[in-house]
Amino acid sequence: MMSGMRTTVTLESDVEELVQRAMQDRGLSFKDAVNDAIRAGLATSHPRPRYRLEGRHLGRAAVPLTSALRLAAELEDEEINRKMAVGK
């Protein structure tokens, strides 16, 4: 007795080509090719290595960090004015 879920799936053209190639190469039906591909993709879990970032001491700040946002806004305004002046 077979059980399963019937559904409609839209395959992108590159995926469709891969499924058709699997059907031809391995003599599979469309259903079997799709099911095998999904099983292979979902069964293989590649655990990602934990992301680690080591901190570095950068020394003393060259500008007071209490006004860093104001300084960033001023620099951005200057860059916008420069681009407007050259017609960008």
C-alpha positions as CSV (number, residue, x, y, z in Angstrom):
1,M,0.0,0.0,0.0
2,M,1.4,3.4,-1.0
3,S,0.9,6.5,0.9
4,G,2.1,10.0,0.3
5,M,1.1,13.5,-0.3
6,R,0.1,14.9,-3.6
7,T,1.1,18.5,-4.3
8,T,2.0,20.9,-7.0
9,V,5.6,22.1,-7.1
10,T,7.0,24.6,-9.6
11,L,10.6,23.7,-10.5
12,E,13.0,26.3,-11.7
13,S,14.5,25.5,-15.1
14,D,17.9,24.4,-13.8
15,V,16.2,22.0,-11.3
16,E,14.0,20.7,-14.0
17,E,17.0,19.9,-16.2
18,L,18.7,18.1,-13.2
19,V,15.6,16.0,-12.6
20,Q,15.2,15.1,-16.3
21,R,18.9,14.1,-16.4
22,A,18.5,11.9,-13.4
23,M,15.4,10.3,-15.0
24,Q,17.4,9.5,-18.2
25,D,20.6,8.5,-16.5
26,R,19.1,6.2,-13.9
27,G,15.9,5.2,-15.7
28,L,13.6,6.8,-13.0
29,S,10.1,8.1,-13.2
30,F,9.6,11.8,-12.5
31,K,8.2,11.0,-9.1
32,D,11.1,8.8,-8.1
33,A,13.7,11.2,-9.4
34,V,12.2,14.1,-7.4
35,N,11.7,12.0,-4.2
36,D,15.3,10.7,-4.4
37,A,16.6,14.3,-4.9
38,I,14.6,15.5,-1.9
39,R,15.7,12.6,0.3
40,A,19.4,13.1,-0.6
41,G,19.2,16.9,0.0
42,L,17.4,16.7,3.3
43,A,19.1,13.6,4.7
44,T,22.6,15.1,4.2
45,S,23.0,17.7,6.9
46,H,26.2,19.6,6.8
47,P,26.6,21.1,10.2
48,R,28.1,24.5,9.9
49,P,31.1,25.2,12.0
50,R,30.5,27.6,14.8
51,Y,31.4,31.1,13.7
52,R,34.0,32.6,15.9
53,L,35.5,36.1,15.8
54,E,38.4,36.9,18.0
55,G,38.5,40.4,19.4
56,R,41.4,42.7,18.9
57,H,42.5,45.7,20.8
58,L,42.6,48.6,18.4
59,G,44.1,51.1,20.6
60,R,42.7,54.4,21.8
61,A,39.9,55.9,19.7
62,A,41.0,58.8,17.5
63,V,37.7,60.6,17.9
64,P,35.4,60.8,20.9
65,L,33.0,57.9,20.6
66,T,30.3,59.7,22.4
67,S,29.7,61.7,19.2
68,A,30.4,58.9,16.7
69,L,26.9,59.0,15.2
70,R,27.0,62.8,14.7
71,L,30.4,62.4,13.0
72,A,29.1,59.6,10.8
73,A,26.1,61.8,9.8
74,E,28.4,64.7,9.0
75,L,30.7,62.5,6.8
76,E,27.6,61.1,5.0
77,D,26.3,64.6,4.4
78,E,29.7,65.7,3.0
79,E,29.7,62.7,0.6
80,I,26.2,63.4,-0.6
81,N,27.1,67.1,-1.2
82,R,30.2,66.0,-3.1
83,K,28.2,63.6,-5.3
84,M,25.6,66.3,-6.0
85,A,28.3,68.8,-7.0
86,V,29.7,66.4,-9.6
87,G,26.2,65.5,-10.9
88,K,25.9,61.9,-9.6
